[in-house]
Amino acid sequence: MIDLLGKALPLSPNAVNGILNASDLGLPELWAVLSVETSGCGYLPDKRPKILFERHVFSRLTGHRFDADDPDISQPTAGGYGAAGAHQYDRLNAAMQLDETSALMSASWGLGQVMGENFAAAGFANPAAMVSDMTASEDDQLQAMVTFMTGMQLMAPLRAHDWAGFARRYNGPNYAANNYDGLLGHFYDRYAQGPAPDLTIRQIQVLLMYKGFLPAGIDGLLGTTTRTAISAFQASVGMPRTGDPDDGLRDALMA
């Protein structure tokens, strides 16, 4: 069975700058999509990629063979998601026992929540290769998302701020029910008018989350919650409790 836990490295400035230069996107557009899809972080606190398991996709891919006996994970209609986070892996793992490849294809993965069945459009030879990259780093997750968007001709509406046009093709025909287009516009305005996430601070936040010191709030902003988490971590490893993201902090978090 494929390993669903990898290095889970946080997003790096080099990857983001490379994506922006190659795609001619601006930071506000990029962060708008990431904020809507995963609240700006591609991993759970246990370092597994964020996923959402889609029972109707699994049902379709497996020819409805499991609908009667396993209705929680195989039904012709969408829904039945249950709680976000680790529960989605309970559903995925149950589906993998029945058909591993179809199960991997039936979940959306990482920062951009790209469906596994879109592995080829995202630049991968097979679903397992895509999932392997999803476990490795947010840089890989971001590249897969942008490759998918490019292949599906989604860059033009995103650059043009055609939120409805982008949402229809990226999120599906029912995008309006979740106000997907409105949220894209909301987050674009936020990042166009205010600071984009500081990727150095964001890396520290992600690493603090992995260590159990930051339960929420991966936003790339050095606020009170983040300073408190830094201070608590510093105390736990015998560092001076400055609350500041100083030079040795990232190395200590990576240890």
C-alpha positions in Angstrom: 0.0 0.0 0.0 1.3 3.5 -0.9 2.8 5.6 1.9 0.6 8.6 2.7 3.2 10.3 4.9 6.2 12.1 3.5 8.5 15.0 4.4 5.6 17.5 4.2 8.0 20.5 3.7 6.4 24.0 3.8 6.1 26.2 0.8 9.4 27.9 -0.1 10.0 31.4 -1.6 11.9 29.9 -4.5 9.0 27.8 -5.5 6.4 30.6 -5.3 8.6 33.0 -7.2 9.3 30.5 -9.9 5.6 29.7 -10.3 4.7 33.4 -10.5 7.4 34.1 -13.1 6.5 31.1 -15.2 2.7 31.6 -15.1 2.5 35.4 -15.1 0.2 35.3 -12.1 0.3 37.8 -9.3 0.5 36.9 -5.6 -3.1 38.1 -4.8 -4.5 35.7 -7.5 -2.4 32.8 -6.3 -3.3 33.3 -2.6 -6.9 33.7 -3.4 -7.1 30.2 -4.9 -5.0 28.7 -2.0 -7.1 30.4 0.6 -10.4 29.2 -0.8 -9.2 25.6 -1.3 -7.3 24.8 1.9 -7.2 28.0 4.1 -3.6 28.4 2.8 -2.0 25.2 4.1 -1.7 21.8 2.3 -1.0 19.5 5.3 -2.7 18.3 8.5 -0.9 18.6 11.8 0.2 15.0 11.4 1.9 15.9 8.1 -0.5 14.1 5.9 -1.7 16.1 2.9 -5.1 17.7 3.3 -7.7 15.6 1.3 -11.4 15.4 0.7 -12.7 12.0 -0.3 -15.5 12.0 -2.9 -17.7 9.0 -2.7 -19.5 9.7 -6.0 -16.1 9.7 -7.8 -15.2 6.4 -6.2 -18.6 4.9 -7.2 -18.2 6.0 -10.8 -14.6 4.8 -11.1 -15.4 1.4 -9.7 -18.5 0.8 -11.8 -20.8 1.2 -8.7 -19.6 -2.3 -7.5 -19.4 -1.2 -3.8 -22.5 1.1 -3.5 -24.7 -1.5 -1.8 -22.2 -2.9 0.7 -20.1 0.2 1.4 -22.5 3.2 1.1 -20.4 5.5 3.3 -17.6 5.6 0.7 -19.3 4.6 -2.6 -22.5 6.3 -3.7 -23.6 7.8 -7.1 -24.3 11.2 -5.4 -21.9 13.6 -3.7 -22.0 14.2 0.0 -21.6 12.2 3.2 -18.2 13.8 3.8 -18.3 13.9 7.6 -15.6 15.8 9.5 -12.7 17.4 7.7 -9.1 16.4 8.5 -8.2 12.9 9.7 -11.7 11.5 9.1 -11.2 11.9 5.4 -8.3 9.4 5.7 -10.6 7.0 7.5 -12.8 7.1 4.4 -9.8 7.0 2.0 -8.3 4.0 3.7 -11.5 2.1 3.7 -11.8 2.7 -0.1 -8.2 1.7 -0.6 -8.9 -1.7 0.9 -11.4 -2.2 -2.0 -9.6 -0.5 -4.9 -6.4 1.4 -4.1 -5.9 3.2 -7.4 -9.6 4.3 -7.7 -9.5 5.4 -4.1 -6.4 7.7 -4.7 -8.2 9.1 -7.8 -11.3 9.8 -5.7 -9.7 12.3 -3.3 -8.7 15.9 -3.8 -5.1 16.6 -2.6 -3.0 19.3 -1.1 -2.9 23.1 -1.4 -5.0 23.2 -4.6 -7.2 20.2 -3.8 -6.5 18.7 -7.2 -8.5 15.5 -7.8 -6.5 12.4 -8.0 -8.3 11.4 -11.2 -6.7 14.5 -12.8 -3.2 13.1 -12.3 -2.3 13.3 -16.0 -3.4 16.9 -16.3 -1.4 17.7 -13.2 1.7 16.3 -14.8 2.0 12.8 -13.4 2.2 9.3 -15.0 -0.2 7.7 -12.6 -2.2 8.5 -9.4 0.5 7.0 -7.1 3.1 9.3 -8.5 0.9 12.3 -7.9 0.2 11.2 -4.3 3.9 10.7 -3.6 4.6 14.3 -4.6 1.7 15.5 -2.5 3.3 14.0 0.6 6.7 15.5 -0.2 6.2 19.2 -0.1 3.9 22.1 -0.6 6.2 23.2 -3.4 5.2 20.0 -5.2 1.6 20.5 -4.4 1.7 24.0 -5.8 3.4 22.9 -9.0 0.8 20.2 -9.5 -2.0 22.7 -9.1 -0.5 25.2 -11.5 0.3 22.5 -14.1 -3.4 21.4 -13.8 -4.7 24.9 -14.2 -2.5 25.6 -17.2 -3.5 22.3 -18.9 -7.2 23.1 -18.3 -6.8 26.6 -19.6 -7.7 28.2 -16.3 -5.0 30.8 -16.2 -6.7 33.3 -18.4 -9.9 33.6 -16.3 -7.8 33.8 -13.2 -5.6 36.5 -14.6 -8.7 38.4 -15.8 -10.4 38.1 -12.3 -13.3 36.2 -14.0 -14.1 34.5 -10.7 -17.2 32.8 -11.9 -15.5 31.6 -15.1 -12.6 30.2 -13.0 -14.9 28.7 -10.4 -17.1 26.9 -12.9 -14.2 25.1 -14.4 -12.1 24.5 -11.3 -14.8 23.8 -8.7 -17.6 22.5 -10.9 -21.1 23.7 -12.0 -22.4 24.0 -8.5 -19.7 26.5 -7.5 -22.2 29.2 -6.7 -23.8 27.1 -3.9 -20.6 27.5 -1.9 -20.0 31.1 -2.9 -16.8 29.9 -4.5 -16.5 32.9 -6.9 -17.4 35.3 -4.1 -14.7 33.9 -1.8 -12.2 34.2 -4.6 -13.0 37.9 -5.0 -12.9 38.4 -1.3 -9.5 36.9 -0.8 -8.1 38.6 -3.9 -9.2 42.0 -2.5 -7.6 41.1 0.9 -4.2 40.3 -0.6 -4.3 43.0 -3.2 -4.9 45.7 -0.6 -2.9 44.2 2.3 0.2 42.1 2.8 0.6 38.7 1.2 1.7 35.9 3.6 5.4 36.1 4.6 6.7 32.7 3.6 9.4 32.7 6.2 6.8 33.3 9.0 4.5 30.8 7.3 7.2 28.1 7.3 7.7 28.6 11.0 3.9 28.4 11.6 3.7 25.2 9.7 6.6 23.7 11.6 5.1 24.9 14.9 1.8 23.2 13.9 3.7 19.9 13.3 5.3 20.2 16.8 1.9 20.8 18.4 2.4 24.4 19.4 0.1 26.1 16.8 -3.3 24.5 16.4 -4.6 26.9 13.8 -3.7 30.1 12.0 -1.3 29.4 9.1 -1.5 32.9 7.6 2.1 34.0 7.2 1.6 36.9 9.7 3.5 37.4 12.9 0.7 38.0 15.3 0.2 37.4 19.0 -0.8 33.7 18.6 2.3 33.0 16.6 4.6 34.8 19.0 3.0 32.9 21.9 3.6 29.6 20.1 7.2 30.5 19.3 7.8 31.4 22.9 6.3 28.2 24.1 8.4 26.1 21.7 11.5 28.0 22.6 11.0 27.2 26.3 10.4 23.6 25.5 13.8 23.2 23.9 15.8 25.5 26.3 16.0 28.5 24.0 15.5 32.0 25.2 11.8 32.9 25.2 11.9 35.8 22.8 8.8 35.1 20.8 10.8 36.2 17.7 11.5 34.2 14.6 15.3 34.5 15.1 18.0 32.6 13.1 18.1 29.4 15.2 14.3 28.9 15.4 13.7 27.2 12.0 16.6 24.8 12.6 15.3 23.9 16.0 11.9 23.3 14.5 13.3 21.1 11.8 15.1 18.9 14.2 
